[in-house]
Amino acid sequence: MKRIAAMRMLLGGFAALLLLAGCGGGGGGGSQGPAPSGPVSVLAWTPPTTYNDNVLLDPQRDLDYYEIYVRQDSNFTDSDLPAIQVAAVAAGSLVTEFTLELIPSLPAGNQVFVSMRAVGVDQQKSAFMAPIAWNRS
């Protein structure tokens, strides 16, 4: 029971922020496609290392995935459906960022609010992180 309550509050120590960076063309060549035009928005976070009750947490072992939510307002609820799920670990490394433009349902030119929460391997969900306002250009 203690672990369930801890997972619900897991994002309390889960710092998240929205990074906006203009992307231009880069030199170098290679097999990469063309650089995106305009700003790219990346949701970046630091996975927690403890549960809410300060019990140590190994994010690579204890977290399954993150759910990213999008709404027109900042009132996220448990009945909301995630826009996308992102694995907590990929190729042996912790996933700590996601490009918001990869969510196909995000409308261009409108302000939306983005939030996320962690889901443990035991399927317990953390609380929502504080919503972030974002405009897709």
HELIX and SHEET records of a PDB file:
HELIX    1   1 LYS A    2  ARG A    8  1                                   7    
HELIX    2   2 LEU A   10  GLY A   13  5                                   4    
HELIX    3   3 PRO A   59  ASP A   62  1                                   4    
HELIX    4   4 LEU A  100  LEU A  102  5                                   3    
SHEET    1   A 3 ALA A  16  GLY A  22  0                                        
SHEET    2   A 3 PRO A  39  TRP A  45 -1                                        
SHEET    3   A 3 GLU A  97  THR A  99 -1                                        
SHEET    1   B 4 ILE A  84  ALA A  87  0                                        
SHEET    2   B 4 LEU A  63  ARG A  71 -1                                        
SHEET    3   B 4 GLN A 111  GLY A 120 -1                                        
SHEET    4   B 4 ILE A 132  ASN A 135 -1                                        
SHEET    1   C 2 VAL A  89  ALA A  90  0                                        
SHEET    2   C 2 SER A  93  LEU A  94 -1                                        
END                                                                             
